[in-house]
Amino acid sequence: MEVKTEEIMAKLQAEVEDQAAFLETLAHCAQQLGFRYFAYTIFSGYPLSNPKMQMETNLPDTFVNQYKQTRVYLQDPVIEQAQHSTLLFQWDADFYLQHEELWQTLVALGIAQGWTQSARDCYGRLGVLTFAGKAPAEVTSQLPVETLFLWLSQLTHKALRDTLMSEEDDAIKDVLTLREKNILRWCSEGKSSKEIAILLGISERTVNFHVSNSIKKLSVANKTAATAKAAFLEQL
């Protein structure tokens, strides 16, 4: 099956500012490539153990609600792989050998395999684009499939990320002052408050004041967590 990728790309590009039209065209794109479903899932990336998640998909509402409410995504091997690599990968039953119950749920939806590509931005948001169905068509296009999916994931991330997870979201926004960043940077190197005070020429009390502010702004429990989150969000 020859897929006219130039037409698909032009239409998606034209609709990037219209979310409803973009999603409709994305669903059509999945069908053109031989898939029944698409899913775009975005994660805050922090905290690592339980990231904030939002989703746009044409999967059935019953599945989506259960997937969100029971946090199935924390055990989904496809999501785990997407978090570790931004390369396109294909998956099938073998991917779910340790998650038989989830796989049987997918099978009941008519899913036997899928293709997934992720994209990450400077705010730490991870966008995961998946096309899934019984079996993809043999795709012949003007672009290599890997290039097409990379472009699709990047454009989808651009089109949907701010609506689903704003830059102002507490999980990702840049909230630290330059002084707070400098102090946490020294904390990340194992320096004590007393040592940081000497290095920066300020009082130890001032150092602790900035550390305390950083902890509150980043919504974490302690200095170690604040340092880890700031590093993850590339604030240091």
SEDRENVEX-946339 format. One record per residue: residue number from 0; residue in one letter; chain; x, y, z of N, C-alpha, C, O in turn. Coordinates in steps of 0.02 Angstrom, whole numbers, m for minus. Example, Ala and Ser with C-alpha at 12.3 -4.5 7.8 and 13.67 -1.06 7.14 Angstrom:
<lovexs>
[0,"A","A",[660,m284,390],[615,m225,390],[660,m165,390],[712,m166,423]],
[1,"S","A",[642,m112,354],[684,m53,357],[645,2,394],[670,57,402]],
</lovexs>
This chain:
<lovexs>
[0,"M","A",[42,m60,0],[0,0,0],[44,62,0],[87,70,43]],
[1,"E","A",[33,106,m47],[72,168,m49],[36,223,m11],[m21,240,m26]],
[2,"V","A",[70,249,38],[43,303,78],[73,369,55],[134,376,51]],
[3,"K","A",[30,417,39],[53,482,15],[70,526,74],[30,566,97]],
[4,"T","A",[131,516,98],[152,549,159],[152,625,153],[138,661,201]],
[5,"E","A",[167,650,94],[168,723,85],[99,754,99],[95,808,128]],
[6,"E","A",[46,720,77],[m22,745,89],[m38,742,163],[m66,790,191]],
[7,"I","A",[m21,686,196],[m34,679,268],[3,734,307],[m26,766,350]],
[8,"M","A",[66,744,291],[107,792,327],[81,863,317],[79,903,364]],
[9,"A","A",[62,879,256],[37,946,242],[m27,960,279],[m37,1015,306]],
[10,"K","A",[m72,911,282],[m136,920,316],[m127,927,391],[m157,971,422]],
[11,"L","A",[m85,885,420],[m71,890,492],[m38,956,509],[m55,988,559]],
[12,"Q","A",[9,977,468],[43,1040,480],[m5,1099,479],[1,1146,518]],
[13,"A","A",[m53,1096,433],[m102,1150,426],[m150,1154,485],[m178,1206,500]],
[14,"E","A",[m159,1097,520],[m208,1094,574],[m176,1094,643],[m211,1079,692]],
[15,"V","A",[m112,1110,648],[m77,1105,711],[m107,1151,765],[m99,1138,824]],
[16,"E","A",[m140,1205,744],[m169,1252,792],[m242,1235,808],[m271,1267,852]],
[17,"D","A",[m271,1187,774],[m340,1166,786],[m340,1095,813],[m334,1047,775]],
[18,"Q","A",[m346,1088,879],[m336,1023,910],[m385,971,886],[m366,914,872]],
[19,"A","A",[m448,989,880],[m499,940,859],[m485,915,789],[m489,855,776]],
[20,"A","A",[m470,961,743],[m455,942,674],[m390,902,671],[m385,855,631]],
[21,"F","A",[m342,921,711],[m278,885,712],[m288,812,733],[m261,767,703]],
[22,"L","A",[m328,802,786],[m340,734,811],[m377,692,760],[m364,632,752]],
[23,"E","A",[m424,723,726],[m462,687,675],[m415,665,618],[m419,608,593]],
[24,"T","A",[m371,710,598],[m324,693,544],[m273,642,567],[m252,599,528]],
[25,"L","A",[m253,645,631],[m206,597,658],[m236,527,657],[m202,478,642]],
[26,"A","A",[m301,522,675],[m335,458,673],[m338,431,601],[m329,371,590]],
[27,"H","A",[m350,476,553],[m352,457,483],[m283,434,460],[m276,386,421]],
[28,"C","A",[m231,468,484],[m163,449,468],[m148,378,492],[m119,339,455]],
[29,"A","A",[m169,362,553],[m159,295,580],[m193,243,535],[m164,191,521]],
[30,"Q","A",[m253,259,514],[m291,212,471],[m256,204,404],[m254,149,377]],
[31,"Q","A",[m229,259,377],[m194,255,313],[m133,209,317],[m114,177,269]],
[32,"L","A",[m103,207,377],[m45,165,387],[m64,94,407],[m20,52,419]],
[33,"G","A",[m129,80,412],[m153,13,426],[m169,m1,499],[m178,m59,517]],
[34,"F","A",[m174,51,540],[m188,42,611],[m259,64,628],[m287,107,594]],
[35,"R","A",[m287,35,680],[m355,52,701],[m355,110,751],[m399,152,751]],
[36,"Y","A",[m305,110,795],[m304,159,850],[m241,202,849],[m188,182,824]],
[37,"F","A",[m248,261,878],[m190,302,894],[m196,322,967],[m250,325,995]],
[38,"A","A",[m140,337,998],[m139,363,1067],[m79,409,1074],[m23,390,1058]],
[39,"Y","A",[m92,468,1099],[m39,514,1117],[m42,524,1193],[m93,548,1219]],
[40,"T","A",[10,504,1227],[12,508,1300],[70,553,1320],[125,546,1294]],
[41,"I","A",[56,600,1366],[109,646,1388],[120,637,1463],[73,631,1502]],
[42,"F","A",[184,637,1482],[203,628,1552],[246,687,1575],[285,715,1536]],
[43,"S","A",[238,705,1638],[279,757,1667],[351,734,1676],[397,775,1676]],
[44,"G","A",[361,669,1683],[428,643,1693],[451,645,1765],[499,611,1783]],
[45,"Y","A",[417,685,1806],[436,690,1877],[373,698,1918],[328,735,1898]],
[46,"P","A",[368,664,1975],[417,617,2002],[421,553,1961],[372,533,1930]],
[47,"L","A",[480,522,1961],[492,464,1919],[446,407,1937],[426,368,1893]],
[48,"S","A",[428,400,2001],[387,343,2023],[314,351,2006],[278,301,2002]],
[49,"N","A",[291,412,1995],[220,423,1981],[211,489,1942],[184,537,1970]],
[50,"P","A",[232,491,1879],[227,553,1840],[155,571,1825],[112,528,1820]],
[51,"K","A",[143,636,1816],[77,658,1794],[67,636,1722],[113,638,1682]],
[52,"M","A",[6,615,1706],[m8,589,1639],[m73,617,1611],[m122,624,1648]],
[53,"Q","A",[m73,632,1546],[m133,651,1509],[m132,614,1443],[m79,593,1419]],
[54,"M","A",[m192,605,1412],[m195,565,1351],[m248,590,1304],[m301,614,1325]],
[55,"E","A",[m233,585,1238],[m282,594,1185],[m279,531,1142],[m225,510,1121]],
[56,"T","A",[m336,500,1129],[m337,437,1093],[m407,423,1066],[m456,453,1088]],
[57,"N","A",[m411,377,1018],[m475,353,994],[m490,283,1021],[m536,249,997]],
[58,"L","A",[m451,261,1071],[m466,198,1105],[m532,206,1143],[m550,262,1161]],
[59,"P","A",[m568,152,1157],[m632,157,1192],[m625,190,1261],[m576,179,1296]],
[60,"D","A",[m675,230,1279],[m674,265,1343],[m667,219,1402],[m633,236,1451]],
[61,"T","A",[m699,160,1399],[m695,113,1456],[m622,93,1469],[m600,90,1526]],
[62,"F","A",[m586,79,1415],[m515,60,1422],[m475,119,1449],[m435,112,1495]],
[63,"V","A",[m485,178,1419],[m447,237,1439],[m458,255,1512],[m410,270,1548]],
[64,"N","A",[m521,253,1535],[m536,269,1604],[m502,221,1652],[m474,242,1703]],
[65,"Q","A",[m504,157,1636],[m471,107,1679],[m395,116,1678],[m362,111,1729]],
[66,"Y","A",[m369,130,1619],[m297,139,1610],[m272,197,1654],[m218,194,1684]],
[67,"K","A",[m312,251,1656],[m293,309,1696],[m305,298,1770],[m260,310,1811]],
[68,"Q","A",[m365,276,1788],[m384,271,1858],[m342,221,1897],[m326,232,1955]],
[69,"T","A",[m325,165,1864],[m284,114,1899],[m210,122,1883],[m169,80,1904]],
[70,"R","A",[m192,175,1848],[m123,192,1832],[m86,133,1799],[m30,116,1817]],
[71,"V","A",[m119,103,1752],[m90,47,1716],[m26,67,1680],[19,27,1671]],
[72,"Y","A",[m23,131,1661],[36,155,1624],[101,148,1663],[155,148,1634]],
[73,"L","A",[96,142,1729],[156,133,1769],[187,64,1760],[245,53,1776]],
[74,"Q","A",[146,17,1734],[171,m51,1721],[171,m69,1646],[190,m125,1628]],
[75,"D","A",[150,m23,1604],[145,m38,1533],[215,m41,1503],[251,9,1504]],
[76,"P","A",[236,m100,1476],[304,m106,1449],[318,m61,1389],[375,m42,1377]],
[77,"V","A",[266,m44,1350],[275,1,1294],[294,70,1319],[339,102,1291]],
[78,"I","A",[260,94,1371],[277,159,1400],[347,157,1430],[385,205,1423]],
[79,"E","A",[364,103,1463],[430,97,1493],[484,102,1439],[535,136,1449]],
[80,"Q","A",[474,68,1383],[522,70,1329],[527,141,1300],[581,165,1286]],
[81,"A","A",[469,174,1292],[468,242,1265],[503,291,1311],[531,341,1287]],
[82,"Q","A",[503,279,1375],[537,323,1423],[613,316,1418],[649,362,1435]],
[83,"H","A",[636,259,1394],[708,246,1392],[738,259,1323],[800,262,1317]],
[84,"S","A",[697,265,1272],[723,275,1205],[675,316,1163],[614,307,1166]],
[85,"T","A",[703,362,1123],[662,401,1078],[667,375,1006],[653,411,958]],
[86,"L","A",[686,312,1000],[687,280,935],[621,243,922],[590,218,969]],
[87,"L","A",[600,240,860],[540,203,842],[550,129,858],[603,100,843]],
[88,"F","A",[499,97,889],[502,25,900],[433,m5,887],[382,27,896]],
[89,"Q","A",[434,m68,867],[372,m106,856],[363,m155,913],[412,m180,941]],
[90,"W","A",[301,m170,929],[288,m215,985],[229,m261,969],[187,m246,927]],
[91,"D","A",[228,m318,1003],[174,m367,994],[167,m407,1059],[184,m382,1112]],
[92,"A","A",[141,m468,1055],[127,m508,1115],[189,m520,1157],[185,m522,1219]],
[93,"D","A",[247,m527,1125],[308,m540,1162],[326,m484,1210],[357,m496,1262]],
[94,"F","A",[306,m423,1193],[320,m366,1235],[282,m371,1302],[303,m341,1352]],
[95,"Y","A",[227,m408,1302],[182,m411,1360],[184,m479,1395],[136,m497,1430]],
[96,"L","A",[238,m516,1388],[242,m582,1418],[235,m579,1495],[209,m626,1525]],
[97,"Q","A",[258,m526,1524],[253,m518,1597],[190,m479,1618],[181,m464,1677]],
[98,"H","A",[148,m463,1569],[87,m423,1583],[28,m454,1544],[m4,m420,1504]],
[99,"E","A",[15,m517,1558],[m34,m554,1520],[m104,m524,1524],[m140,m522,1474]],
[100,"E","A",[m124,m500,1583],[m191,m471,1591],[m201,m410,1547],[m252,m402,1514]],
[101,"L","A",[m150,m365,1545],[m154,m306,1503],[m155,m326,1430],[m192,m296,1390]],
[102,"W","A",[m115,m375,1411],[m113,m396,1342],[m181,m424,1320],[m203,m409,1264]],
[103,"Q","A",[m213,m463,1362],[m278,m491,1344],[m330,m435,1336],[m376,m441,1295]],
[104,"T","A",[m324,m382,1374],[m368,m324,1366],[m357,m292,1298],[m405,m272,1265]],
[105,"L","A",[m294,m287,1277],[m279,m259,1211],[m305,m304,1155],[m332,m281,1105]],
[106,"V","A",[m296,m370,1163],[m320,m418,1114],[m395,m411,1104],[m420,m415,1048]],
[107,"A","A",[m431,m402,1159],[m504,m394,1156],[m525,m333,1117],[m581,m329,1092]],
[108,"L","A",[m479,m284,1110],[m492,m224,1071],[m472,m233,998],[m479,m187,957]],
[109,"G","A",[m446,m292,982],[m424,m304,913],[m353,m282,900],[m335,m269,843]],
[110,"I","A",[m313,m277,953],[m244,m255,946],[m198,m316,949],[m200,m356,996]],
[111,"A","A",[m155,m321,899],[m107,m376,898],[m35,m349,896],[12,m385,912]],
[112,"Q","A",[m28,m287,875],[38,m256,873],[32,m181,867],[m22,m154,856]],
[113,"G","A",[89,m147,874],[88,m75,867],[158,m47,856],[208,m81,863]],
[114,"W","A",[159,17,839],[221,54,829],[219,114,876],[168,148,883]],
[115,"T","A",[275,127,909],[278,182,958],[341,224,948],[395,198,936]],
[116,"Q","A",[331,290,953],[387,338,947],[376,392,1000],[320,417,1008]],
[117,"S","A",[428,410,1036],[421,461,1088],[461,523,1071],[505,522,1028]],
[118,"A","A",[445,577,1106],[480,641,1097],[483,676,1165],[435,674,1203]],
[119,"R","A",[539,707,1180],[547,741,1244],[566,814,1231],[603,829,1184]],
[120,"D","A",[539,860,1273],[556,930,1264],[597,957,1322],[612,921,1369]],
[121,"C","A",[614,1021,1318],[659,1051,1367],[628,1057,1436],[664,1071,1484]],
[122,"Y","A",[562,1048,1443],[529,1051,1508],[523,981,1540],[492,974,1592]],
[123,"G","A",[553,931,1508],[550,864,1536],[487,827,1518],[478,769,1538]],
[124,"R","A",[442,859,1478],[381,824,1458],[398,770,1406],[434,783,1358]],
[125,"L","A",[371,710,1418],[381,655,1372],[316,641,1335],[266,624,1366]],
[126,"G","A",[317,648,1269],[258,633,1228],[268,566,1194],[319,555,1160]],
[127,"V","A",[220,521,1201],[225,453,1172],[169,444,1122],[110,445,1140]],
[128,"L","A",[187,435,1058],[138,425,1005],[138,351,986],[190,323,968]],
[129,"T","A",[79,320,989],[71,249,972],[16,240,921],[m38,269,928]],
[130,"F","A",[29,200,870],[m21,175,824],[m27,100,836],[24,65,838]],
[131,"A","A",[m88,75,843],[m97,4,860],[m156,m25,823],[m205,9,808]],
[132,"G","A",[m151,m89,809],[m206,m124,775],[m190,m197,764],[m147,m225,797]],
[133,"K","A",[m227,m227,719],[m218,m299,705],[m153,m312,669],[m113,m355,689]],
[134,"A","A",[m141,m274,616],[m79,m282,578],[m71,m222,532],[m118,m205,495]],
[135,"P","A",[m14,m188,534],[m4,m129,491],[2,m149,418],[21,m205,401]],
[136,"A","A",[m14,m102,375],[m7,m114,303],[67,m114,285],[108,m86,321]],
[137,"E","A",[82,m144,229],[150,m138,202],[156,m68,173],[128,m52,121]],
[138,"V","A",[192,m26,208],[193,45,191],[249,61,141],[307,46,153]],
[139,"T","A",[229,92,88],[277,120,40],[263,195,37],[208,217,21]],
[140,"S","A",[314,234,53],[303,306,55],[364,343,30],[417,313,17]],
[141,"Q","A",[357,409,24],[412,450,0],[467,454,54],[525,469,38]],
[142,"L","A",[448,442,116],[495,446,171],[506,377,203],[461,336,201]],
[143,"P","A",[565,364,231],[573,304,271],[524,306,330],[510,359,357]],
[144,"V","A",[498,248,348],[449,245,402],[476,276,467],[439,311,502]],
[145,"E","A",[540,265,482],[569,293,543],[567,370,541],[554,402,592]],
[146,"T","A",[581,398,484],[579,471,477],[508,497,484],[496,549,515]],
[147,"L","A",[461,462,453],[391,482,457],[366,482,530],[335,530,551]],
[148,"F","A",[380,429,567],[356,425,635],[390,475,681],[359,502,727]],
[149,"L","A",[454,488,668],[488,540,707],[455,607,696],[443,644,744]],
[150,"W","A",[440,623,634],[407,686,618],[337,688,650],[318,739,678]],
[151,"L","A",[300,633,645],[233,630,674],[235,641,750],[193,678,777]],
[152,"S","A",[282,610,783],[285,616,856],[303,687,876],[275,714,924]],
[153,"Q","A",[350,717,840],[371,785,856],[314,835,844],[302,879,886]],
[154,"L","A",[278,827,788],[224,874,773],[166,864,821],[135,912,844]],
[155,"T","A",[150,801,837],[95,787,884],[112,816,953],[69,845,986]],
[156,"H","A",[174,808,974],[196,836,1038],[188,912,1038],[165,941,1087]],
[157,"K","A",[207,943,983],[201,1016,977],[128,1038,979],[111,1088,1010]],
[158,"A","A",[85,1000,945],[15,1019,938],[m25,1010,1002],[m71,1049,1015]],
[159,"L","A",[m7,961,1042],[m50,942,1099],[m21,954,1168],[m58,958,1217]],
[160,"R","A",[44,961,1173],[75,963,1239],[51,1019,1284],[36,1008,1343]],
[161,"D","A",[46,1080,1257],[28,1137,1300],[m44,1134,1323],[m60,1159,1377]],
[162,"T","A",[m88,1105,1282],[m158,1098,1303],[m164,1046,1358],[m202,1056,1406]],
[163,"L","A",[m128,992,1352],[m133,937,1400],[m91,949,1463],[m110,929,1518]],
[164,"M","A",[m34,982,1455],[11,993,1511],[49,1058,1500],[103,1058,1469]],
[165,"S","A",[22,1112,1524],[49,1179,1512],[119,1187,1540],[139,1153,1587]],
[166,"E","A",[156,1233,1510],[222,1252,1537],[216,1280,1607],[266,1281,1644]],
[167,"E","A",[157,1302,1626],[146,1329,1693],[129,1275,1744],[120,1290,1803]],
[168,"D","A",[124,1213,1722],[109,1158,1768],[164,1153,1821],[223,1157,1805]],
[169,"D","A",[144,1143,1884],[193,1139,1938],[244,1083,1928],[299,1086,1954]],
[170,"A","A",[225,1032,1888],[271,975,1879],[328,991,1832],[378,955,1830]],
[171,"I","A",[322,1046,1793],[373,1058,1742],[399,1130,1738],[451,1141,1709]],
[172,"K","A",[364,1178,1767],[382,1247,1753],[447,1268,1787],[468,1241,1838]],
[173,"D","A",[479,1317,1756],[541,1346,1780],[524,1396,1834],[499,1451,1820]],
[174,"V","A",[538,1379,1898],[517,1422,1952],[574,1445,1996],[564,1487,2040]],
[175,"L","A",[634,1420,1985],[690,1436,2029],[726,1500,2008],[733,1514,1948]],
[176,"T","A",[748,1539,2057],[789,1597,2043],[860,1574,2029],[878,1516,2042]],
[177,"L","A",[901,1619,2002],[970,1603,1987],[1007,1583,2051],[1047,1536,2050]],
[178,"R","A",[995,1618,2106],[1028,1601,2169],[1008,1531,2193],[1050,1493,2216]],
[179,"E","A",[943,1516,2188],[920,1449,2209],[951,1394,2166],[970,1342,2192]],
[180,"K","A",[957,1407,2101],[988,1357,2057],[1061,1347,2075],[1085,1290,2077]],
[181,"N","A",[1097,1402,2089],[1168,1397,2107],[1177,1356,2171],[1222,1315,2175]],
[182,"I","A",[1134,1369,2220],[1140,1333,2283],[1125,1259,2274],[1160,1217,2302]],
[183,"L","A",[1073,1243,2236],[1057,1172,2225],[1111,1138,2184],[1124,1078,2192]],
[184,"R","A",[1144,1176,2140],[1199,1147,2101],[1256,1126,2147],[1285,1073,2138]],
[185,"W","A",[1271,1168,2197],[1322,1149,2246],[1298,1091,2290],[1338,1048,2309]],
[186,"C","A",[1233,1090,2305],[1205,1034,2344],[1215,968,2306],[1230,916,2335]],
[187,"S","A",[1206,972,2240],[1212,911,2199],[1283,884,2200],[1295,826,2184]],
[188,"E","A",[1332,927,2218],[1401,905,2222],[1421,886,2293],[1480,876,2308]],
[189,"G","A",[1371,882,2337],[1384,858,2405],[1406,910,2455],[1428,893,2510]],
[190,"K","A",[1401,974,2437],[1422,1027,2482],[1370,1038,2537],[1310,1034,2524]],
[191,"S","A",[1393,1052,2597],[1348,1068,2653],[1328,1141,2649],[1357,1180,2611]],
[192,"S","A",[1278,1160,2689],[1256,1230,2690],[1312,1276,2711],[1319,1331,2684]],
[193,"K","A",[1353,1253,2759],[1409,1294,2783],[1460,1304,2727],[1486,1360,2718]],
[194,"E","A",[1475,1251,2690],[1523,1256,2636],[1498,1301,2580],[1535,1340,2551]],
[195,"I","A",[1433,1295,2564],[1403,1336,2511],[1404,1410,2531],[1417,1453,2490]],
[196,"A","A",[1392,1423,2595],[1392,1492,2620],[1461,1523,2609],[1466,1581,2589]],
[197,"I","A",[1514,1485,2623],[1582,1510,2613],[1596,1522,2539],[1626,1573,2520]],
[198,"L","A",[1575,1474,2497],[1588,1479,2425],[1553,1540,2394],[1581,1573,2351]],
[199,"L","A",[1492,1554,2417],[1452,1608,2388],[1459,1674,2425],[1433,1725,2402]],
[200,"G","A",[1492,1674,2483],[1501,1735,2521],[1437,1759,2554],[1426,1820,2560]],
[201,"I","A",[1395,1713,2574],[1332,1731,2608],[1328,1691,2673],[1370,1648,2686]],
[202,"S","A",[1278,1706,2714],[1271,1671,2777],[1241,1601,2768],[1205,1589,2720]],
[203,"E","A",[1256,1557,2814],[1227,1490,2812],[1151,1493,2818],[1115,1453,2788]],
[204,"R","A",[1127,1541,2856],[1054,1550,2863],[1023,1567,2796],[968,1543,2780]],
[205,"T","A",[1056,1609,2757],[1030,1627,2690],[1029,1567,2644],[981,1558,2606]],
[206,"V","A",[1081,1526,2647],[1082,1464,2607],[1022,1421,2624],[987,1397,2579]],
[207,"N","A",[1010,1411,2688],[954,1368,2709],[887,1398,2689],[840,1361,2674]],
[208,"F","A",[883,1465,2690],[822,1499,2668],[808,1483,2595],[751,1468,2578]],
[209,"H","A",[858,1487,2552],[849,1473,2480],[833,1400,2468],[793,1383,2424]],
[210,"V","A",[865,1356,2505],[850,1284,2499],[778,1270,2517],[743,1232,2483]],
[211,"S","A",[755,1301,2571],[686,1292,2593],[637,1317,2540],[586,1285,2527]],
[212,"N","A",[652,1375,2510],[609,1402,2457],[607,1355,2397],[555,1344,2367]],
[213,"S","A",[665,1327,2380],[668,1281,2323],[626,1219,2335],[591,1195,2290]],
[214,"I","A",[628,1194,2396],[588,1134,2414],[514,1149,2405],[477,1108,2379]],
[215,"K","A",[492,1208,2427],[421,1227,2421],[402,1236,2348],[350,1212,2326]],
[216,"K","A",[443,1271,2310],[427,1285,2240],[424,1221,2198],[382,1216,2153]],
[217,"L","A",[467,1174,2212],[469,1112,2173],[422,1058,2200],[418,1004,2172]],
[218,"S","A",[387,1075,2254],[337,1029,2283],[367,960,2300],[340,908,2282]],
[219,"V","A",[424,962,2335],[457,901,2357],[466,902,2432],[450,951,2465]],
[220,"A","A",[493,846,2459],[495,839,2532],[560,863,2564],[559,882,2622]],
[221,"N","A",[615,863,2527],[678,880,2559],[729,906,2507],[715,909,2447]],
[222,"K","A",[789,923,2532],[841,951,2489],[864,902,2435],[877,922,2378]],
[223,"T","A",[869,839,2454],[892,789,2405],[843,784,2347],[863,781,2289]],
[224,"A","A",[778,782,2363],[726,778,2311],[725,841,2269],[714,838,2209]],
[225,"A","A",[736,899,2300],[737,962,2264],[795,963,2214],[787,985,2157]],
[226,"T","A",[852,939,2235],[910,937,2191],[898,889,2133],[915,905,2076]],
[227,"A","A",[869,831,2148],[856,782,2095],[805,809,2045],[814,800,1984]],
[228,"K","A",[752,841,2069],[701,866,2024],[728,924,1982],[714,928,1922]],
[229,"A","A",[765,968,2013],[794,1024,1976],[841,1000,1921],[841,1027,1866]],
[230,"A","A",[880,948,1937],[925,920,1886],[886,888,1830],[904,895,1771]],
[231,"F","A",[832,852,1847],[791,819,1796],[759,870,1749],[755,858,1689]],
[232,"L","A",[737,926,1777],[704,977,1737],[755,1025,1705],[737,1076,1676]],
[233,"E","A",[818,1006,1710],[873,1045,1680],[873,1117,1705],[882,1165,1667]],
[234,"Q","A",[862,1124,1771],[862,1190,1802],[931,1206,1831],[943,1263,1852]],
[235,"L","A",[976,1158,1833],[1042,1170,1864],[1094,1187,1811],[1152,1199,1827]],
</lovexs>
